[in-house]
Structure formats: C-alpha cells, structure tokens
Amino acid sequence: MKHILGLIFSFLFLIAEAQTSDGGWKVPLNAASPAFAVPKKDGTSIASSDLKGKVVLLNFFATWCPPCREELPRLQKEIWEKYKDNPKFELMVLAREQDWNKIDPFVAEHKYSLPFYPDLKRNVFGLFADQGIPRNVVLDAQGNVIYQSLGYEKKEFDQLIALIDRLLLKD
C-alpha cells in the first residue's frame, strides 16, 4: 500500500511540476551545461568534459516510473539502435536514486542495450532539476543545453527524435 501511495504521490507531483512555466529546470536553454561525472560499472567515470564535440542525450528515469517504462523502449529502438555507433553521439540513461542492484535486473528483464548509469544521490539529476521524471536533456557539441523535456508524450518524443536526427544527420 505504501508503494502505491508513493507512486500516486510521485505522479501527482510530476503533473503539478509539469504545469509550472519552466518545468522546474535549473539550467536555461542555450546555457552551458554544468560539469558532471557519471560512474561506470568498472569504477571509473565519464566526465562532461569528455563529451565535448558530441551531441549528448541525458535521459533521467527510475525503474519504478510508469512514464519512464513507456519511453525507454522508444529510446532503445528509435534513438539508441540508430546512433549507438555514431562517434558524435553519446547517450546516458541515468537511474535516479538507483544503483546497479536495481538497474541490472531491470536491464536483464527488458533486454535493453542502452547505456545505463546510476545516479544514486541525484548528483547529475540535481544539477538540472529537483523533481519529476522522465526528463531528457540534449547538449550540443559545445556542451550547451539545447533541449529539455519533462514527462513522456509521444508527440514530444517525436520532436526529440527529429532534433537528434537533424543534429547527427546534417553532415
């Protein structure tokens, strides 16, 4: 029962936040992304400075989040499978407040090949927002925030795909 109430509260909070004018974003569009580092499974990390020159899609989710679960298959099929071998693209799927003990079974169950990373203490998420998932952030090759979305809607995700296509297919 506590789990269901928690999900209902999270969903209502997401709706309330989505209705605010700025979506609760901490970084405005066209501003430089804050510096961050993401832990990899081998104990090393990927720093935002390592990503300069690439289009970067940060996807913030949680394994328990229904809209995230709806979005992830599209992220896998329509973005990752298309651009995973493109050296000018980086995808980082960040599990908010979850570690490998939650991520690994979720990935195995759904047979994802997406590059997942833990964001256990919201170290990265907290740079961009305080609440609400799923969220997508696109950084251009110079490290500027050029796109932000909160929640999952088919039409919005189609716009995200179109943006990624424009950025990566223009060469």
C-alpha positions as CSV (number, residue, x, y, z in Angstrom):
1,M,0.0,0.0,0.0
2,K,2.9,2.4,0.8
3,H,4.4,1.7,-2.6
4,I,1.1,2.5,-4.4
5,L,0.6,5.7,-2.4
6,G,4.2,6.6,-3.2
7,L,3.6,6.1,-6.9
8,I,0.4,8.2,-6.8
9,F,2.1,11.0,-4.9
10,S,5.0,10.9,-7.4
11,F,2.6,11.0,-10.3
12,L,0.7,13.9,-8.9
13,F,3.8,15.8,-8.1
14,L,5.0,15.2,-11.7
15,I,1.8,16.6,-13.1
16,A,1.9,19.7,-10.8
17,E,5.5,20.3,-11.8
18,A,4.9,19.9,-15.5
19,Q,2.2,22.6,-15.3
20,T,4.7,25.2,-14.0
21,S,6.0,27.5,-16.6
22,D,9.6,26.3,-16.6
23,G,9.2,22.6,-15.7
24,G,11.4,23.1,-12.7
25,W,14.6,23.4,-14.8
26,K,17.7,24.7,-13.1
27,V,19.6,25.3,-16.4
28,P,18.0,27.5,-19.0
29,L,18.1,26.7,-22.7
30,N,21.2,27.7,-24.6
31,A,23.2,27.9,-21.3
32,A,26.3,25.8,-20.7
33,S,25.7,22.5,-19.0
34,P,27.0,22.3,-15.5
35,A,30.0,20.0,-15.1
36,F,29.2,16.4,-14.0
37,A,30.7,13.0,-13.8
38,V,28.8,9.7,-14.1
39,P,30.1,6.5,-12.5
40,K,30.6,3.5,-14.8
41,K,30.3,-0.1,-13.6
42,D,34.1,-0.7,-13.7
43,G,34.6,2.0,-11.1
44,T,35.8,4.7,-13.5
45,S,33.6,7.6,-14.5
46,I,32.7,9.7,-17.6
47,A,33.1,13.4,-17.1
48,S,31.1,16.0,-19.0
49,S,34.4,17.4,-20.3
50,D,35.0,14.1,-22.0
51,L,31.8,14.6,-24.1
52,K,32.8,17.9,-25.8
53,G,32.4,17.6,-29.6
54,K,29.4,15.2,-29.2
55,V,25.7,15.5,-29.1
56,V,24.7,14.2,-25.7
57,L,21.3,12.9,-24.7
58,L,20.8,12.6,-20.9
59,N,17.7,10.6,-20.0
60,F,16.7,10.6,-16.3
61,F,14.4,7.8,-15.3
62,A,13.7,5.3,-12.5
63,T,12.8,1.6,-12.9
64,W,9.5,2.1,-11.0
65,C,8.3,5.1,-13.1
66,P,5.4,4.2,-15.5
67,P,6.0,7.0,-18.0
68,C,9.8,6.1,-18.0
69,R,8.9,2.5,-18.8
70,E,6.8,3.7,-21.7
71,E,9.6,6.0,-23.0
72,L,12.5,3.6,-22.7
73,P,11.6,1.1,-25.5
74,R,11.3,4.1,-27.9
75,L,14.7,5.4,-26.7
76,Q,16.2,2.0,-27.3
77,K,14.6,1.4,-30.8
78,E,14.4,4.9,-32.3
79,I,17.5,6.6,-31.0
80,W,20.0,4.2,-29.5
81,E,19.8,1.5,-32.2
82,K,20.1,4.2,-34.8
83,Y,23.0,6.2,-33.4
84,K,24.9,3.9,-31.0
85,D,27.8,3.6,-33.4
86,N,28.0,7.3,-34.3
87,P,31.1,8.7,-32.7
88,K,29.5,12.1,-32.5
89,F,26.7,10.9,-30.2
90,E,26.6,9.9,-26.5
91,L,23.5,8.6,-24.7
92,M,23.5,8.4,-20.9
93,V,20.4,6.8,-19.2
94,L,20.7,7.8,-15.6
95,A,18.7,5.9,-12.9
96,R,17.7,8.5,-10.4
97,E,18.3,7.3,-6.8
98,Q,19.0,3.7,-8.0
99,D,22.2,1.7,-8.1
100,W,23.4,-1.4,-10.1
101,N,21.3,-3.7,-7.8
102,K,18.2,-2.1,-9.3
103,I,19.5,-1.3,-12.7
104,D,21.0,-4.7,-13.7
105,P,17.8,-6.8,-13.1
106,F,15.7,-4.2,-14.9
107,V,18.0,-4.2,-17.9
108,A,18.1,-8.0,-18.0
109,E,14.3,-8.2,-17.7
110,H,13.7,-5.8,-20.6
111,K,16.7,-6.9,-22.7
112,Y,17.9,-3.3,-23.0
113,S,21.3,-2.5,-24.5
114,L,21.0,1.2,-23.6
115,P,24.0,2.7,-21.6
116,F,22.6,2.9,-18.1
117,Y,24.3,4.6,-15.2
118,P,23.4,5.0,-11.5
119,D,22.6,8.5,-10.2
120,L,22.1,7.3,-6.6
121,K,22.3,10.6,-4.9
122,R,21.0,12.7,-7.7
123,N,24.4,14.1,-8.3
124,V,23.7,14.7,-12.0
125,F,19.9,15.0,-11.9
126,G,20.2,17.6,-9.2
127,L,22.2,19.9,-11.5
128,F,19.3,20.1,-13.9
129,A,16.1,19.7,-11.8
130,D,14.8,18.9,-8.3
131,Q,11.8,16.7,-9.1
132,G,10.0,14.9,-12.0
133,I,10.9,12.1,-14.3
134,P,11.3,11.1,-17.1
135,R,13.4,14.1,-18.2
136,N,15.5,14.4,-21.3
137,V,18.3,16.9,-21.8
138,V,20.2,17.4,-25.1
139,L,23.6,19.0,-25.1
140,D,25.1,20.3,-28.3
141,A,28.7,19.6,-29.3
142,Q,29.8,22.7,-27.4
143,G,28.1,21.4,-24.2
144,N,25.2,23.8,-24.2
145,V,21.7,22.7,-23.2
146,I,19.6,22.9,-26.4
147,Y,16.6,20.8,-25.4
148,Q,14.7,19.8,-22.3
149,S,11.6,17.8,-21.7
150,L,9.7,16.6,-18.7
151,G,7.4,13.6,-18.8
152,Y,6.6,11.3,-21.7
153,E,4.3,12.2,-24.5
154,K,4.5,10.6,-27.9
155,K,4.5,13.9,-29.8
156,E,7.2,15.4,-27.6
157,F,9.4,12.3,-28.0
158,D,8.9,12.5,-31.8
159,Q,10.3,16.1,-31.6
160,L,13.3,14.8,-29.6
161,I,14.0,12.2,-32.3
162,A,13.7,14.8,-35.0
163,L,16.2,17.1,-33.2
164,I,18.7,14.2,-32.8
165,D,18.2,13.3,-36.5
166,R,18.9,17.0,-37.5
167,L,21.9,17.2,-35.4
168,L,23.5,13.9,-36.4
169,L,22.4,13.6,-40.0
170,K,23.4,17.2,-41.1
171,D,27.0,16.1,-42.0
